[in-house]
Amino acid sequence: MLGLKHTLMPPNTARARSAVLALALAGVGALAGAGATQAAPAVIFDMGGKFDKSFNEAAFRGAETWKKETGQSYLEFEIANPAQREQAIRRMAERGADPIVGVGFSQGTPMEKVARAHPKLQFALIDAVVTLPNVQSIVFKEHEGSFLVGMLAAMASKTSKVGFIGGMDIPLIRKFQCGYEQGARYANPKVEVSMNMTGTTPAAWNDPTRGSELAKAQFANGVDVVFAAAGGTGIGVYQAAKDSGRYAIGVDSNQNHLQPGTMLTSMVKRVDIAVARAMKGVTPGLTVLGLAENAVDYAQDEHNAKLITPEMKRRVEAARADIIAGKLKVIDYMAANACK
């Protein structure tokens, strides 16, 4: 039907899963709205779901912004397992969805296959690069935003020990970690940085229990501020920080409201803006977004206003200006393949 590898599972199980997947993908005809009369754009959310309160949810907000601004509807699908990625993108293309927006680095390879087979359709990819004339690849300078929240962590810490908890151990998350460490050491050269990754499979994005365990272990070793770049897993980190009277830092979306008073800040990555713009029209090629484009930042609102002092903000804003001006270089782990 959709090319599932039946050899990987018993025949009956394979047929059952194929049937379920086909039924689910057939359901993408139900638009996230009503009455579309022309080719509708499509958004394919990655594992963790569009209500993960982090990366995917930022993409969902962008799609909803587009919907509100245009009064039009869009197709959507939430990936539940890796086998669905290519199949979902291909089904959207077969339905004539245009453009098709893939959310997450894991959609890179399947999108390349489908985009190559459908050269007349437009595609946009968040967090990975595909070099084709009908694909816009949108990537972010996460290391720049992570540098700023690393500074805040080091300045807020009373123990000079800060932590980082990543989701799936991939270069992109190492990029967050590397920027965070650089920022922390820029603010306090004597700071100690602890690091844990949640796992090596996509399940690492949605394991709050494991996130809580890792956070508690870091707190037991003296860490009093932890940055979680782990999708839904971060929810457990934030709860553990609240329970322990420590600080946590959110990621991708502004998560300050999740645990007011112990969320020091959030490293905001404007996936919402990227998705909304892509749905309006794809600009093929590579788009790189960072501090200069207001695409990454730290979040400050009524939930953490009392946690960031005027002096902390002054130092962070000075660093921001220097990064944008090129006076302060932040190492990109994915470019340097190291964090020096």
C-alpha positions in Angstrom: 0.0 0.0 0.0 2.4 2.6 1.2 5.6 0.7 1.1 5.8 -0.6 4.7 8.6 -3.1 5.2 6.6 -6.2 6.0 9.8 -8.2 6.4 10.5 -6.4 9.7 7.4 -7.8 11.5 5.1 -10.8 11.3 2.8 -10.6 8.2 -0.5 -10.2 10.2 1.0 -7.4 12.3 2.4 -5.8 9.2 -1.0 -5.9 7.4 -2.7 -4.5 10.5 -0.3 -1.6 10.9 -0.4 -0.9 7.2 -4.2 -0.7 7.4 -4.1 1.6 10.4 -1.6 3.8 8.8 -3.5 4.0 5.5 -6.7 4.9 7.4 -4.8 7.6 9.4 -3.2 9.1 6.3 -6.5 9.0 4.4 -7.8 11.2 7.2 -5.6 14.1 6.2 -8.4 15.0 3.8 -10.2 16.4 6.8 -8.8 20.0 6.8 -8.0 21.9 10.0 -10.8 24.1 9.1 -13.5 23.9 6.4 -14.2 24.7 2.8 -10.8 24.8 1.0 -11.3 25.3 -2.7 -7.7 25.4 -3.9 -4.5 23.6 -3.1 -4.1 23.7 0.7 -0.7 23.8 2.4 0.2 20.9 4.7 2.1 20.7 8.0 3.6 17.4 9.2 4.4 17.5 12.9 7.1 15.2 14.2 7.1 12.8 17.1 6.0 14.3 20.3 2.8 15.8 18.8 1.6 19.3 18.1 0.8 19.8 21.8 4.2 19.0 23.2 4.4 22.5 24.7 7.7 23.0 22.9 9.0 22.5 19.3 6.0 21.0 17.6 3.6 23.3 19.4 5.5 26.3 18.2 5.0 25.0 14.6 1.3 24.5 15.3 1.0 28.1 16.5 2.6 29.2 13.3 0.1 27.2 11.2 -2.8 28.6 13.2 -1.4 32.1 12.7 -1.4 31.5 8.9 -4.9 30.2 9.1 -6.2 33.2 11.0 -4.4 35.7 8.7 -5.6 34.1 5.5 -9.0 32.6 6.5 -7.9 29.4 4.7 -7.5 25.8 5.9 -4.5 23.5 6.0 -3.8 19.8 6.1 -1.9 18.3 9.0 -0.5 15.0 10.3 1.2 14.0 13.5 4.0 11.4 13.1 3.5 8.6 15.7 6.4 6.4 14.5 9.4 6.8 12.1 7.9 4.7 9.4 5.2 7.3 8.9 7.4 10.2 7.8 7.9 9.4 4.2 4.5 8.0 3.8 2.8 11.0 5.2 4.8 13.4 3.1 4.1 11.3 0.0 0.4 11.2 0.7 0.2 14.9 1.1 2.0 15.3 -2.2 -0.4 12.9 -3.9 -3.3 15.0 -2.6 -1.7 18.1 -4.2 -0.9 19.9 -0.9 1.3 22.9 -1.7 3.5 23.9 0.1 4.2 20.9 2.3 6.0 21.9 5.6 8.0 19.2 7.4 8.7 20.0 11.1 11.9 18.4 12.4 15.4 17.2 11.2 14.2 13.6 10.9 12.0 14.6 7.9 15.0 15.6 5.8 15.7 12.3 4.0 12.0 11.4 3.4 11.2 14.9 2.2 14.1 14.8 -0.2 12.7 11.6 -1.8 9.2 13.0 -2.1 10.3 16.5 -3.3 12.5 14.9 -6.0 9.5 12.9 -7.2 7.2 15.9 -7.2 9.2 18.8 -8.7 6.1 21.0 -9.4 5.2 21.1 -5.7 6.9 23.3 -3.1 8.3 22.0 0.2 9.7 23.6 3.4 11.8 21.8 6.0 12.5 23.0 9.5 15.9 22.0 11.1 17.5 20.2 8.2 18.9 20.9 4.8 17.7 19.5 1.5 19.3 21.0 -1.6 16.6 20.9 -4.3 15.1 23.7 -6.4 11.6 23.2 -4.8 12.7 23.0 -1.2 13.3 25.7 1.4 15.5 24.6 4.2 15.1 26.7 7.4 17.6 26.3 10.1 18.3 28.3 13.3 21.3 29.6 15.2 20.3 27.8 18.4 23.8 28.3 19.7 23.3 32.1 19.9 20.1 31.9 21.9 21.5 29.2 24.1 24.5 31.4 24.8 22.2 34.0 26.3 20.3 31.6 28.5 23.7 30.1 29.6 24.7 33.5 30.7 21.5 33.9 32.7 22.0 30.5 34.3 25.5 31.2 35.4 24.5 34.6 36.8 21.5 33.2 38.7 23.4 30.2 40.1 24.4 30.4 43.7 26.5 27.2 43.5 28.3 28.0 40.3 27.0 24.7 39.0 24.5 24.6 36.1 23.1 21.7 34.1 21.9 20.8 30.7 19.5 18.0 29.8 19.0 17.1 26.2 16.5 14.9 24.4 17.8 12.6 21.7 21.5 12.7 21.5 22.0 14.3 18.1 24.3 17.0 16.7 21.4 19.6 16.8 20.9 19.1 20.6 24.7 19.2 21.1 24.4 22.6 19.4 22.1 23.9 22.1 24.4 22.4 24.8 27.6 23.9 23.3 26.0 27.4 23.1 24.7 27.1 26.6 28.1 26.1 28.0 29.9 29.0 26.2 27.4 31.5 27.6 27.7 30.1 31.1 31.5 30.3 31.1 31.4 33.7 29.5 29.4 35.0 32.4 31.3 33.0 35.0 34.6 31.4 34.0 34.6 29.2 37.1 31.1 27.7 36.5 30.7 23.9 36.3 28.4 22.5 33.6 26.8 19.1 34.0 25.2 17.4 31.0 22.9 14.5 30.3 21.1 13.3 27.2 17.8 11.5 27.7 18.4 8.8 25.0 19.4 7.9 21.5 15.9 7.2 20.0 13.0 9.5 19.2 11.3 8.3 22.5 13.8 10.7 24.2 11.6 13.6 23.2 8.6 12.4 25.2 9.8 11.0 28.5 9.0 13.4 31.4 9.8 10.7 34.0 13.3 10.3 32.8 13.7 14.0 32.5 12.7 14.4 36.2 15.2 11.6 37.2 18.1 13.3 35.4 17.2 16.7 36.8 17.1 15.3 40.4 20.4 13.6 39.9 22.0 16.9 38.8 20.4 18.8 41.7 21.8 16.2 44.1 25.3 17.1 42.8 24.8 20.8 43.5 23.3 22.1 40.2 20.8 24.8 40.9 19.9 25.8 37.3 19.1 23.4 34.5 18.4 24.0 30.8 16.2 21.3 29.1 16.4 21.0 25.3 14.3 17.9 25.2 10.8 18.5 23.9 8.1 17.0 26.0 10.7 15.4 28.3 11.4 18.9 29.6 8.1 18.9 31.4 9.5 16.5 33.9 12.6 18.6 34.3 10.6 21.7 35.1 8.5 19.9 37.6 11.6 18.5 39.3 13.0 22.0 39.5 9.8 23.3 41.0 9.7 20.5 43.6 13.4 21.0 44.5 13.3 24.8 44.7 15.8 25.1 41.8 15.6 27.0 38.5 14.8 25.5 35.1 15.1 27.0 31.6 12.6 26.1 28.9 13.1 25.7 25.2 11.7 26.5 21.7 8.4 28.0 23.0 8.1 30.4 25.9 7.5 27.9 28.7 7.8 30.4 31.6 4.2 29.9 32.5 4.5 26.2 33.1 6.1 26.6 36.5 6.0 30.3 37.3 8.6 31.4 39.8 11.1 28.6 39.1 11.3 29.0 35.3 14.3 31.3 35.0 13.6 31.9 31.3 13.1 30.0 28.0 15.3 29.9 25.0 12.7 30.8 22.4 13.1 29.5 18.8 10.6 31.1 16.5 9.5 28.0 14.6 6.1 29.6 14.6 7.2 32.5 12.4 9.2 30.2 10.1 6.2 27.9 9.6 3.7 30.7 9.0 6.0 32.4 6.4 6.6 29.1 4.6 2.9 28.4 4.4 2.5 31.8 2.6 5.1 30.8 0.1 8.3 28.9 -0.2 11.6 30.6 -1.1 13.8 27.7 -2.2 17.3 27.5 -0.8 18.8 27.8 2.7 17.4 30.2 5.2 19.4 30.7 8.4 17.8 32.6 11.3 19.4 33.8 14.5 19.6 36.7 16.9 20.0 39.3 14.1 16.6 38.1 12.7 14.9 38.0 16.1 14.5 34.3 15.5 16.1 33.1 18.8 16.0 34.9 22.1 15.5 34.5 25.9 12.0 35.0 27.2 11.1 37.6 29.8 7.5 38.1 31.0 5.4 38.5 34.1 6.2 34.9 35.1 10.0 35.5 35.5 10.3 39.3 35.7 11.6 39.1 39.3 14.2 36.5 38.5 16.2 38.4 36.0 17.9 41.4 37.6 18.6 44.7 35.8 22.3 43.8 35.9 21.7 40.3 34.5 19.7 41.8 31.7 22.3 44.5 31.0 25.1 41.9 30.6 23.0 39.7 28.4 21.8 42.6 26.1 25.5 43.7 25.7 26.4 40.2 24.7 23.5 40.0 22.2 24.7 43.3 20.6 28.2 42.0 20.4 27.1 38.6 18.8 25.0 40.4 16.2 27.9 42.8 15.4 30.3 39.9 15.1 32.5 41.0 18.0 31.6 38.0 20.1 31.8 34.6 18.3 29.7 31.7 19.5 30.9 28.3 18.3 28.4 26.3 16.3 28.8 22.7 17.3 27.4 21.5 14.0 29.9 23.5 12.0 32.9 22.9 14.2 32.0 19.3 15.2 33.3 20.3 18.7 32.6 22.6 21.6 35.8 24.3 22.5 
